[in-house]
Amino acid sequence: MSGTSDWLAYWSGDVSLYVGRRHLEAHYDGLFAAILPLLPAPPFTVLDYGCGEALMAPALAQRGGHVLLHDAAPSRAAILRDRFAAVAGIEVVEDLAEAAGRCDLVLLISVIQYVPKADLAGLVGRLRGCLKPGGRLVIGDILAPGNHVVADVLALLRFAAREGFLVDALSGLLRTLRSDYGRMRGELGLTTWATAEILALLAEQGFDAEPLGWNIGHAGHRRSIVATARG
């Protein structure tokens, strides 16, 4: 299996990196706050690719967005449809063709570390096909070369202390290090990108891109990029 397939099989199971409900909620609250300045004027359509639990989808819809949720893990679509069945403005798409040319904004947050470098250009090209001319792709939580698990652990502990789940975070870290996630991260690694490298890839795929001044995610040592599709 490829690295992508291995990680996808992992995320398709009953797994989570959240140490408790407070961690989960604080994570999505933080994502929404970081994304808020980037939202287009309403009404707009946003695709959240690799959306996971998608807890910020209702907040995006309340801001005037039509929210398209996509997660490649096969089990995720049914869970999301059930969760948001009664929430107006949220749509689960299993095939990106359903989103073609519809989107003002595409979110790709905490995803590309699980995508082999050879596969990212193809994914970015498919996501560009979902955008309207002038639409934007936001790539968040990018790991730089030399990123070490210690930096990730310290970032989580600072976040946990600030948000009130430090005890749960400490016990959760021990479980994670012994889990399949810890094993797979050790065996497969996570994909890293230098800023110049990913900006060049985005330019080749028809985007004008620049780094954001903040990361979309709690880890301040990671980076985010916003890319505008050329007409």
C-alpha positions in Angstrom: 0.0 0.0 0.0 1.1 3.6 -0.6 1.6 6.0 2.2 -1.7 7.7 1.3 -3.6 4.4 1.3 -2.1 3.4 4.7 -3.1 6.7 6.3 -6.5 6.6 4.7 -7.1 3.1 6.0 -6.1 4.3 9.5 -8.4 7.4 9.4 -11.3 5.2 8.1 -11.3 3.3 11.5 -12.7 4.3 14.8 -9.8 6.6 15.7 -9.2 10.0 17.0 -6.3 12.2 18.1 -8.5 14.2 20.4 -8.0 13.5 24.1 -11.5 14.5 25.1 -14.5 16.5 24.2 -12.9 19.8 25.3 -9.9 19.2 23.0 -12.2 18.5 20.1 -14.4 21.6 20.6 -11.4 23.9 21.3 -9.7 22.6 18.1 -12.6 23.5 15.9 -13.3 26.8 17.7 -9.7 27.7 17.0 -9.9 26.7 13.4 -13.0 28.8 12.8 -11.4 31.9 14.5 -8.4 31.5 12.2 -10.5 31.1 9.1 -13.0 33.8 9.8 -10.8 36.7 8.3 -10.5 34.7 5.1 -14.2 34.1 4.5 -15.6 35.8 1.3 -18.6 38.1 1.5 -21.9 36.1 1.8 -23.4 34.2 0.2 -20.4 32.0 -0.6 -19.7 28.3 -1.1 -16.9 26.7 0.8 -15.5 23.1 0.5 -13.8 21.6 3.5 -11.6 18.9 2.1 -10.5 16.3 4.7 -13.1 17.8 7.0 -12.9 15.2 9.8 -15.5 15.9 12.5 -16.4 19.2 10.8 -17.7 20.8 13.9 -17.2 24.3 12.5 -19.5 23.6 9.6 -22.6 25.1 11.3 -20.7 28.3 12.2 -19.6 28.6 8.5 -23.2 28.2 7.4 -24.4 30.8 9.9 -22.0 33.2 8.3 -23.8 32.9 5.0 -21.9 29.9 3.6 -23.1 26.9 1.7 -20.7 24.3 3.2 -19.6 21.3 1.2 -17.9 18.6 3.3 -15.6 15.9 1.9 -13.6 13.3 3.6 -11.9 10.5 1.8 -12.3 8.0 4.6 -15.2 5.8 3.4 -17.0 5.7 6.8 -17.1 9.4 7.2 -19.8 10.5 4.7 -22.6 8.5 6.5 -21.5 9.9 9.9 -21.5 13.5 8.6 -24.9 13.1 6.8 -26.4 11.9 10.0 -24.8 14.6 12.1 -25.9 17.5 9.9 -29.1 16.2 8.5 -31.1 18.9 10.2 -28.7 21.8 9.6 -29.4 24.0 6.6 -26.6 24.9 4.3 -24.4 21.9 4.8 -23.9 19.3 2.1 -21.8 16.1 2.1 -20.1 15.4 -1.2 -18.4 12.0 -1.8 -17.1 12.9 -5.3 -15.3 16.1 -6.0 -17.1 16.3 -9.3 -20.1 17.4 -7.2 -18.2 20.5 -6.2 -16.7 21.3 -9.7 -16.7 25.1 -10.3 -18.9 25.9 -7.3 -16.6 27.1 -4.7 -15.4 30.5 -3.6 -13.1 28.9 -1.0 -11.5 25.5 -0.5 -10.0 24.5 2.9 -7.2 22.0 3.1 -6.4 22.0 6.8 -4.1 19.4 8.5 -4.2 17.2 5.5 -1.1 17.5 3.4 1.2 15.9 6.0 -0.6 12.6 5.2 -0.2 13.1 1.4 3.1 11.9 -0.3 4.9 14.7 -2.1 4.4 13.0 -5.5 0.6 13.1 -5.0 0.0 16.7 -3.9 0.1 18.3 -7.3 -2.7 16.0 -8.5 -4.8 16.8 -5.4 -4.2 20.6 -5.7 -5.2 20.3 -9.4 -8.5 18.6 -8.5 -9.2 21.2 -5.8 -8.5 24.0 -8.3 -11.3 22.4 -10.5 -13.7 23.0 -7.6 -13.0 26.8 -7.5 -14.6 29.6 -9.3 -12.2 31.9 -11.2 -10.5 34.0 -8.5 -11.5 31.5 -5.7 -9.0 30.8 -3.0 -7.4 27.6 -1.6 -6.3 27.8 2.0 -3.7 25.2 3.0 -3.2 25.1 6.8 -1.0 23.4 9.4 1.9 22.8 7.0 4.9 21.0 8.6 8.3 22.4 7.7 11.4 20.2 7.0 13.1 19.5 10.3 9.8 19.5 12.2 10.2 17.3 15.3 7.5 15.5 17.3 8.7 17.4 20.4 7.6 20.7 18.9 4.2 19.2 18.2 3.9 17.9 21.8 4.9 21.2 23.3 2.4 23.0 21.1 -0.4 20.7 22.2 0.5 21.1 25.9 0.5 24.9 25.6 -2.9 24.7 23.8 -4.3 22.3 26.5 -3.1 24.5 29.3 -4.8 27.5 27.7 -8.0 25.7 27.0 -8.3 23.7 30.2 -7.6 20.1 29.3 -4.0 19.7 30.3 -4.5 16.6 32.5 -6.4 14.9 29.7 -3.7 15.9 27.2 -0.9 14.4 29.2 -2.6 11.0 29.5 -3.8 11.2 25.9 -0.2 11.8 24.7 0.9 8.6 26.4 -1.9 6.7 24.7 -1.1 8.2 21.3 2.6 7.3 21.5 1.6 3.7 22.1 -1.1 3.7 19.5 -1.2 2.8 15.8 -0.9 6.5 15.0 2.4 6.6 16.9 3.6 3.5 15.1 2.5 4.8 11.6 4.1 8.2 12.2 7.3 6.4 13.1 7.2 4.1 10.1 5.6 6.3 7.4 6.6 9.7 8.7 4.7 12.9 7.8 5.2 14.9 4.7 7.0 18.3 5.1 7.3 21.3 2.8 9.6 24.3 2.6 7.6 27.4 1.9 9.3 28.1 -1.4 8.7 24.5 -2.5 5.0 24.6 -1.9 4.6 28.1 -3.4 6.3 26.8 -6.6 3.9 23.8 -6.8 0.9 26.1 -6.4 2.2 28.4 -9.1 2.5 25.4 -11.5 -1.1 24.5 -10.7 -2.4 27.9 -11.7 -2.4 29.8 -8.3 -1.0 33.0 -7.1 0.0 32.1 -3.5 1.5 33.7 -0.4 2.1 32.7 3.2 -0.5 33.8 5.8 0.7 35.7 8.8 -0.8 33.0 11.1 -1.3 29.3 11.2 -4.7 27.7 10.9 -4.3 25.3 13.8 -3.0 25.6 17.4 0.6 24.8 16.5 2.4 28.2 16.0 5.5 26.6 14.5 3.5 25.3 11.6 2.4 27.5 8.7 -0.5 28.3 6.4 -0.7 29.5 2.8 -3.5 31.2 0.8 -3.6 30.7 -2.9 -5.9 32.5 -5.4 -6.8 30.7 -8.6 -5.9 32.6 -11.8 -8.8 33.2 -14.1 
